[in-house]
Amino acid sequence: MDQRIDYIDVAKGFAILSVVLYHVASPLEYHVLRDFINTYFLSLFFFISGFLSIGKTFYSSTIVSYFKKKAKALLIPFVVCGITNYLYRNFVLLENHDFFIMSDAKGGYWFLLVLFYFFLTLKMFFTVFHISKFHSRFYFLIIPFILVVLLSKILYVDWYYLFSLSAYRRYYLLFLFGVFFRFYSIDFSKKLMAISAFAYLSLIYLFLDHMTFFKSETDYFIWLFTNMAGCILWLNICKLLPKTLSFLCKFGVNSLGIYVLHYFFFQFFCLLYNKIDMEASLFLLLIVSTLILLLAYISTLLVSKNKYLSILFLGK
């Protein structure tokens, strides 16, 4: 899909707002809020990415040209932001962190690397198995998930985390869920909204009551189905939101920039919070989250005005 869709941008704006809230809630120890946001926020990004992945340029591009395009959009910001943030935390904030590439979280930028994996996987499998011509072959796309699960049983844990394969395993089916909706032209109807609302509310209680960390395959599938229902429900809600909430659309259009740049402001807040005796409160959570979101948004707009910085930090 090559044209912008307003309600998709609104959903991305809602998702990036949730990302900032999720991160700020961590040092303030609002665990229930974090658990609730964990029922949709990054999953919504991956679902939308899958939903938007198939368009004219997807089919017309060769694997090589598609690889170059996605490398520019995702791998360049991944490397540049990762290195810059590593230097910022170690030499400006004077913290002690290993080089970003060595951790599973990749300094917070694992999302870009894993999303690159997903796009490349999709393009390769569509090309090799001619999925666009044979709809029955769509289910071949489940093969990468099975392979990564098998690798988790074989590889040393350090190697598994080095390539962020744990995140691949966790989110790939949600990305594929978005591709499935687009590929089979499934409409976000009121009927689907009602079904997803019932499923989400039922599963969210089970999710919040049953688990916080994945301790078994059952935990993973509870989380997965909760997030699948959450993606559909929140997208439908965003589709119904009035145009007066256009600020969410603006955040959504710039969500990648906000994502990569908000870490700098968030980490500075964490440093201040640990050094200054501040009492955690809902008011502080809302104020700090809003401030970080706005600073990251303004920074994104400023960076985008310089073509070199735009390529390095925003991939465009």
C-alpha positions in Angstrom: 0.0 0.0 0.0 1.6 3.2 -1.2 -0.8 6.0 -0.2 -1.3 7.4 3.3 -4.5 6.5 5.2 -5.6 8.9 7.9 -6.9 6.4 10.4 -3.7 4.4 10.0 -1.6 7.5 10.8 -3.9 8.2 13.8 -3.3 4.6 15.0 0.4 5.1 14.7 0.1 8.3 16.6 -1.8 6.5 19.4 0.8 3.8 19.4 3.8 6.1 19.6 2.1 8.0 22.5 1.6 4.6 24.2 5.3 3.8 23.7 6.4 7.0 25.5 3.8 6.4 28.3 5.1 2.8 28.6 8.7 3.9 29.0 8.0 6.8 31.4 5.8 4.5 33.5 8.8 2.2 34.1 10.9 4.4 36.5 7.7 5.7 38.1 6.7 2.0 38.7 3.2 2.2 37.2 3.3 -1.5 36.5 -0.4 -2.0 35.9 -0.4 0.7 33.2 2.7 -0.9 31.6 1.0 -4.3 31.6 -2.1 -2.8 30.0 -0.1 -1.0 27.3 1.7 -4.2 26.6 -1.6 -5.7 25.3 -1.3 -3.6 22.1 1.4 -0.9 21.6 4.4 -2.4 19.7 2.1 -5.1 18.3 0.0 -2.4 16.7 3.1 -1.0 15.0 4.1 -4.4 13.6 0.5 -5.1 12.5 0.3 -1.8 10.7 3.7 -2.4 9.1 2.5 -5.7 7.8 -0.8 -4.3 6.6 1.0 -1.5 4.7 3.8 -3.7 3.4 2.1 -4.9 0.2 1.6 -2.3 -2.5 2.7 -1.5 -6.0 6.3 -0.9 -5.1 6.4 -4.2 -3.2 5.4 -6.2 -6.2 7.4 -4.2 -8.8 10.7 -4.1 -6.9 13.4 -6.7 -7.2 14.8 -8.3 -4.0 18.0 -6.2 -4.4 16.2 -2.9 -4.9 13.8 -3.7 -2.1 16.7 -4.6 0.2 18.4 -1.3 -0.5 15.2 0.7 0.1 14.5 -0.9 3.5 18.2 -0.8 4.5 18.1 3.0 4.0 14.8 3.3 5.8 15.7 1.1 8.8 19.3 -0.2 9.0 20.9 3.3 8.6 18.8 4.8 11.5 19.4 1.6 13.5 23.2 1.9 13.3 23.4 5.7 13.5 20.9 6.1 16.4 22.3 3.1 18.2 25.9 4.4 18.1 24.8 8.0 18.9 22.7 6.9 21.8 25.6 4.7 23.1 27.9 7.7 23.0 25.3 9.9 24.6 24.6 7.6 27.5 28.3 6.8 28.2 30.0 10.2 27.6 27.2 12.8 28.2 25.1 11.1 30.9 28.2 9.4 32.2 26.5 6.0 32.5 28.2 2.7 31.9 26.7 0.6 29.1 28.0 -2.0 26.8 28.1 -1.3 23.1 24.4 -1.3 21.9 24.7 -4.1 19.4 25.7 -6.6 22.1 22.4 -6.5 24.0 19.1 -8.0 23.0 17.4 -4.6 23.2 20.0 -2.9 21.1 19.8 0.2 23.1 16.0 0.3 22.4 16.5 0.2 18.6 15.9 -3.5 18.2 12.5 -2.6 16.6 14.2 -1.2 13.5 16.4 -4.3 13.0 13.5 -6.7 13.5 11.2 -4.8 11.2 13.9 -4.9 8.6 14.0 -8.7 9.1 10.3 -8.9 8.6 10.2 -6.9 5.4 13.1 -8.9 3.9 11.5 -12.2 4.9 8.2 -11.2 3.3 9.8 -10.1 0.0 11.9 -13.2 -0.2 9.1 -15.6 0.4 6.7 -13.8 -1.9 9.3 -14.0 -4.6 10.5 -17.6 -4.1 7.0 -19.1 -3.6 5.1 -16.8 -6.0 2.6 -16.1 -3.3 1.0 -13.2 -5.1 -0.1 -15.6 -7.9 -1.1 -18.5 -5.7 -3.0 -17.3 -2.6 -3.0 -20.8 -1.2 0.7 -20.5 -0.7 0.3 -17.6 1.7 0.7 -20.0 4.6 4.3 -20.7 3.5 5.0 -17.5 5.4 4.7 -19.4 8.6 8.0 -21.2 7.8 10.3 -18.4 9.1 8.5 -18.4 12.5 9.0 -22.2 12.8 12.7 -21.9 11.8 13.3 -19.2 14.4 11.6 -21.3 17.1 13.9 -24.2 16.2 16.9 -21.9 16.3 16.0 -21.0 19.9 16.5 -24.6 20.8 19.9 -24.9 19.0 21.7 -21.6 19.3 23.5 -20.4 22.4 21.4 -17.8 24.1 24.0 -15.0 23.6 23.9 -15.6 19.8 20.1 -15.8 19.8 19.9 -12.4 21.5 22.7 -10.9 19.5 20.5 -11.1 16.3 17.3 -10.1 18.2 15.8 -13.4 17.3 13.7 -13.4 20.5 11.9 -10.3 19.3 11.5 -11.9 15.8 9.9 -14.9 17.4 7.6 -12.7 19.5 6.3 -10.3 16.9 6.6 -12.0 13.5 3.1 -13.6 13.7 1.6 -10.1 14.5 3.4 -8.7 11.4 2.1 -11.6 9.4 -1.4 -11.0 10.8 -1.3 -7.5 9.3 -0.1 -8.9 6.0 -3.0 -11.4 6.1 -5.6 -8.6 6.5 -4.2 -6.7 3.6 -3.6 -9.7 1.3 -7.2 -10.9 1.7 -8.7 -7.4 1.8 -10.3 -7.9 5.2 -12.3 -4.7 6.1 -12.3 -3.2 9.6 -16.0 -3.4 9.9 -18.3 -2.7 13.0 -19.0 -6.5 13.2 -15.3 -7.2 13.4 -14.9 -4.4 15.9 -17.6 -6.0 18.1 -16.0 -9.4 17.9 -12.5 -8.1 18.6 -13.8 -6.0 21.6 -15.3 -9.1 23.1 -12.2 -11.1 22.6 -9.9 -8.3 23.8 -11.8 -7.7 27.0 -12.0 -11.4 27.7 -8.3 -12.0 27.0 -7.0 -8.9 28.7 -8.3 -10.0 32.0 -6.6 -13.3 31.6 -3.4 -11.6 30.5 -3.2 -9.2 33.4 -4.2 -11.7 35.9 -2.1 -14.6 34.6 1.2 -13.3 33.5 3.8 -10.6 33.2 6.7 -12.6 31.8 6.7 -15.4 29.3 7.2 -18.5 31.4 5.7 -21.0 28.9 4.3 -21.4 25.4 0.9 -20.9 26.9 1.9 -17.5 28.2 3.1 -16.5 24.8 -0.1 -17.5 23.0 -2.2 -15.7 25.7 -0.2 -12.6 25.0 -0.3 -13.1 21.2 -4.1 -13.5 20.9 -4.7 -10.6 23.3 -2.5 -8.4 21.1 -4.2 -9.6 17.9 -7.6 -8.7 19.3 -6.1 -5.4 20.6 -4.7 -4.5 17.2 -8.1 -4.9 15.5 -10.0 -3.1 18.2 -7.7 -0.1 18.5 -7.5 0.3 14.7 -11.3 0.3 14.6 -11.5 2.9 17.4 -8.9 5.1 15.6 -11.0 4.8 12.5 -14.0 6.3 14.4 -12.1 9.1 16.1 -13.1 12.6 15.1 -10.9 14.8 12.9 -10.4 17.1 15.9 -7.7 14.6 17.0 -5.5 15.5 14.0 -2.5 15.9 16.3 -2.4 12.1 16.6 -2.2 12.0 12.8 0.8 14.3 12.9 2.5 12.2 15.5 1.7 9.1 13.4 3.3 10.5 10.2 6.4 11.2 12.3 6.3 8.1 14.5 9.6 6.6 13.4 11.4 9.8 14.2 9.7 10.2 17.5 10.6 6.6 18.3 14.3 6.9 17.6 14.7 10.4 19.2 12.5 10.1 22.3 15.1 7.8 23.9 17.5 10.7 24.4 15.0 12.8 26.3 13.6 9.8 28.2 17.1 8.7 29.4 17.9 12.3 30.5 14.6 12.2 32.5 15.6 8.9 34.1 19.0 10.4 35.2 17.2 13.4 36.8 14.6 11.2 38.4 17.3 9.1 40.1 19.3 12.0 41.3 16.5 14.3 42.4 14.0 13.3 45.0 10.8 13.4 43.0 7.6 11.7 44.1 6.0 9.5 41.5 2.5 10.6 40.6 0.0 10.3 37.7 0.5 14.1 37.1 4.3 13.6 36.8 3.7 10.7 34.4 1.4 12.8 32.1 3.6 15.9 32.2 6.9 14.1 31.5 5.3 11.9 28.8 3.8 14.9 27.0 7.0 16.8 27.2 9.1 13.9 25.9 6.6 13.3 23.1 6.6 17.0 22.0 10.4 17.3 22.2 10.9 14.2 20.1 8.3 15.5 17.6 9.9 18.9 17.3 13.3 17.3 17.0 12.0 15.0 14.2 10.8 18.1 12.3 14.1 19.8 12.7 16.2 16.8 11.7 14.0 16.3 8.6 14.9 19.8 7.3 18.5 18.7 6.8 18.8 16.0 4.0 21.9 14.4 5.6 20.5 14.2 9.1 17.2 13.0 7.7 18.9 10.1 6.0 21.0 9.2 9.0 18.4 9.4 11.7 15.1 9.1 9.9 16.0 6.9 6.9 14.6 9.3 4.4 
